Amino acid sequence: MSLHKLDMPSETTLILFKPDCMEKNLGGVVLQRFMAADLSIQGIKLMQLTEELLNDHYAHIAEYPFFPKLKEFMQRKPVLALALQGENAIQKVRDILGPTDSTTAPKGTIRGDFGESSMFNICHASDSTESAAIELKRFFEPTELYGV
């Protein structure tokens, strides 16, 4: 093992394939991009998001006028929740996705290739080790995660 590999922390992060990803039947294409980046699946499930779960997950933006539309969007189709693990996984996933606003995301990123806007941007991804830990507990029971 190289010293470089020793310097890179193994992390687990949460990814949600949003309803627009599912409606466009892009789940396999998006998953392949993460797998090609040497990330491994530690948990995966299809789930319909509840009002309670969304209120908890998006509590930090609940006061914004777009919040009701966001909740409606996130409930219009089941999402695919994944726990992905790998070296520097949180930043690696965010780099593969591109910026949150799909209109500014470069081609070659998931959002740049498939997204439409800040809301219709294919995936949600944890943005830090702290949020990943909280979000993984929010979306997965301990028995649903492997190797974490």
C-alpha positions as CSV (number, residue, x, y, z in Angstrom):
1,M,0.0,0.0,0.0
2,S,1.4,3.4,-0.9
3,L,1.8,6.2,1.6
4,H,-0.8,8.2,-0.4
5,K,-3.4,5.5,0.3
6,L,-2.6,5.6,4.0
7,D,-3.2,9.4,4.1
8,M,-6.7,9.1,2.6
9,P,-9.4,8.3,5.2
10,S,-12.0,5.6,4.5
11,E,-15.4,7.3,4.9
12,T,-19.0,6.3,4.5
13,T,-21.4,8.8,3.0
14,L,-25.1,9.0,2.2
15,I,-26.4,9.4,-1.3
16,L,-30.1,9.8,-2.3
17,F,-31.1,9.2,-5.8
18,K,-33.8,11.8,-6.0
19,P,-37.2,11.4,-7.8
20,D,-35.9,13.0,-11.0
21,C,-33.1,10.4,-11.1
22,M,-35.6,7.6,-10.7
23,E,-38.1,9.1,-13.2
24,K,-35.4,9.4,-15.8
25,N,-34.4,5.8,-15.1
26,L,-30.8,6.9,-14.5
27,G,-30.2,4.9,-11.3
28,G,-27.9,2.3,-13.1
29,V,-25.9,5.0,-14.9
30,V,-25.4,7.1,-11.8
31,L,-24.5,4.1,-9.7
32,Q,-21.9,3.0,-12.2
33,R,-20.1,6.3,-12.0
34,F,-19.8,5.9,-8.2
35,M,-18.6,2.3,-8.6
36,A,-16.0,3.3,-11.2
37,A,-14.6,5.7,-8.6
38,D,-13.7,2.8,-6.4
39,L,-16.6,3.3,-3.9
40,S,-18.4,0.3,-2.4
41,I,-22.0,-0.1,-1.4
42,Q,-22.4,-0.6,2.4
43,G,-26.2,-0.2,2.3
44,I,-28.9,0.3,-0.3
45,K,-32.6,0.5,-0.3
46,L,-35.6,1.9,-2.1
47,M,-37.8,4.0,0.1
48,Q,-40.8,6.4,0.0
49,L,-39.8,9.4,2.1
50,T,-42.3,10.4,4.8
51,E,-43.3,13.9,5.8
52,E,-41.6,13.4,9.2
53,L,-38.3,12.2,7.6
54,L,-38.2,15.1,5.2
55,N,-39.0,17.7,8.0
56,D,-36.1,16.3,9.9
57,H,-33.7,16.0,7.0
58,Y,-34.5,19.5,5.7
59,A,-35.0,21.3,9.0
60,H,-32.2,23.7,8.2
61,I,-34.2,25.1,5.3
62,A,-37.8,24.7,6.5
63,E,-38.4,28.4,6.7
64,Y,-37.6,29.0,3.0
65,P,-40.6,29.6,0.7
66,F,-39.5,26.7,-1.6
67,F,-39.6,24.1,1.2
68,P,-43.2,22.9,0.5
69,K,-42.3,22.4,-3.2
70,L,-39.1,20.5,-2.2
71,K,-41.1,18.2,0.1
72,E,-43.7,17.6,-2.6
73,F,-40.9,16.8,-5.1
74,M,-39.1,14.4,-2.8
75,Q,-42.3,12.5,-2.1
76,R,-43.5,12.1,-5.7
77,K,-41.6,8.9,-6.2
78,P,-39.5,6.6,-4.0
79,V,-35.8,7.4,-3.8
80,L,-32.8,5.1,-3.7
81,A,-30.8,5.6,-0.5
82,L,-27.2,4.4,-0.6
83,A,-24.3,4.3,1.9
84,L,-21.1,4.4,-0.1
85,Q,-17.7,3.8,1.4
86,G,-14.2,4.5,0.1
87,E,-11.2,6.6,0.5
88,N,-12.2,10.3,0.9
89,A,-15.7,9.2,-0.1
90,I,-17.5,12.4,0.9
91,Q,-15.4,14.7,-1.3
92,K,-15.1,12.1,-4.1
93,V,-18.9,11.8,-4.3
94,R,-19.4,15.5,-4.3
95,D,-16.8,15.9,-7.1
96,I,-18.5,13.2,-9.2
97,L,-21.9,15.0,-8.7
98,G,-20.7,18.5,-9.4
99,P,-22.2,21.7,-8.0
100,T,-25.7,21.6,-6.4
101,D,-27.0,23.9,-9.1
102,S,-27.1,21.7,-12.2
103,T,-27.1,24.7,-14.5
104,T,-23.6,25.6,-13.4
105,A,-22.3,22.0,-13.2
106,P,-19.7,21.1,-15.8
107,K,-20.4,18.4,-18.4
108,G,-18.9,15.1,-17.2
109,T,-20.4,15.5,-13.7
110,I,-23.7,13.7,-12.9
111,R,-25.5,17.0,-12.4
112,G,-23.9,18.6,-15.4
113,D,-25.0,15.7,-17.6
114,F,-28.4,14.9,-16.2
115,G,-29.6,17.6,-13.8
116,E,-31.9,20.6,-14.6
117,S,-31.7,23.0,-11.6
118,S,-30.8,23.2,-7.9
119,M,-33.8,21.1,-6.9
120,F,-33.9,18.7,-9.9
121,N,-30.2,17.7,-9.5
122,I,-30.4,13.9,-9.5
123,C,-28.8,13.2,-6.1
124,H,-28.4,14.4,-2.6
125,A,-25.0,13.8,-1.0
126,S,-23.7,14.4,2.5
127,D,-21.4,17.4,2.7
128,S,-19.2,16.6,5.7
129,T,-18.3,13.7,8.0
130,E,-20.6,15.1,10.6
131,S,-23.6,15.3,8.3
132,A,-22.8,11.9,6.8
133,A,-23.0,10.4,10.3
134,I,-26.3,12.0,11.0
135,E,-27.8,11.3,7.6
136,L,-26.7,7.6,7.6
137,K,-28.5,7.2,11.0
138,R,-31.6,9.0,9.6
139,F,-32.0,6.8,6.5
140,F,-30.5,3.4,7.7
141,E,-31.0,1.2,10.7
142,P,-27.6,-0.2,12.0
143,T,-28.5,-3.7,10.7
144,E,-28.9,-2.3,7.2
145,L,-25.3,-1.1,6.9
146,Y,-22.4,-3.5,6.3
147,G,-18.7,-2.8,7.1
148,V,-19.5,0.6,8.6
